[in-house]
Structure formats: structure tokens, C-alpha cells
Amino acid sequence: MGFAEVVIVVLVVVIVLLFLLSRAARPLSGTSPAVFTDTRPADEVLAIEARAVRDASGAIAAVKHVRQRTGWGLAEAKRYIDGLD
């Protein structure tokens, strides 16, 4: 293996490691530290967050937030948002 190929392999490894580290260190978008210290049940916290996002940014943003926090599909998250009071 020549010098150029070694350099390319090293660059690829560095890029992959940086990507993985950036994904691991990134907090969930739209969440605040209070979410992690809240003593309320997780479903109640999710409902409060979803209502706040819905009221501030609309239903689509709230559906995106719920999907991101729960891993649910689009239909499940939409039903959840539609079911909030």
C-alpha cells in the first residue's frame, strides 16, 4: 500500500470517528436540561413538551418532536398530537 492510500485510509477513519463522536455528544434538539431532572412520569413530560411545541410552532413541529423523542412512526405521533387537549 502506497503513501497516498495510507493517507486516504487515515482520513476516512478520522472522518468516521468525528461523525460518530458528534452524534454521541449532540443533545436532543428541542429539549432542555429540565426534561432530564423532572420527577414527573415520562409520558406527562412528553405531553407537556408536545403541547408547548404545538402551541409555539404548530402541529407539524409537534409531530416531529414526538417522533424524535419516542421513535414512533408518523401516524402514531400524529394520533398522539391529535389526542392532546
FENHU-V853951 format. One record per residue. SS is DSSP state (H for helix, E for strand, - for the rest). D_LAST is the distance of its C-alpha to the last C-alpha in Angstrom with 2 decimals. Layout:
BEGIN
SS:D_LAST + SS:D_LAST
END
This chain:
BEGIN
-:64.23 + -:65.03 + H:63.81 + H:61.46 + H:59.76 + H:59.31 + H:57.75 + H:55.31 + H:54.32 + H:53.83 + H:51.68 + H:49.47 + H:49.05 + H:48.22 + H:45.63 + H:43.94 + H:43.96 + H:42.51 + H:39.73 + H:38.90 + H:39.08 + H:36.83 + H:34.15 + H:34.45 + H:34.41 + -:31.44 + -:28.23 + -:24.92 + -:23.98 + -:21.01 + -:21.24 + -:22.75 + H:25.16 + H:22.75 + H:20.82 + H:24.05 + H:24.91 + -:21.60 + -:22.18 + -:18.63 + -:18.03 + H:17.60 + H:14.36 + H:12.78 + H:14.53 + H:13.38 + H:9.65 + H:10.75 + H:13.01 + H:10.84 + H:8.45 + H:11.87 + H:13.53 + H:11.12 + H:11.44 + H:15.12 + H:16.31 + -:14.13 + H:12.63 + H:16.09 + H:16.64 + H:13.44 + H:14.66 + H:18.06 + H:16.98 + H:15.39 + H:18.55 + H:20.78 + H:19.48 + H:19.37 + -:21.96 + -:19.86 + -:20.83 + H:19.28 + H:17.95 + H:16.38 + H:14.67 + H:13.45 + H:12.07 + H:10.28 + H:8.75 + H:8.07 + H:6.40 + -:3.81 + -:0.00
END
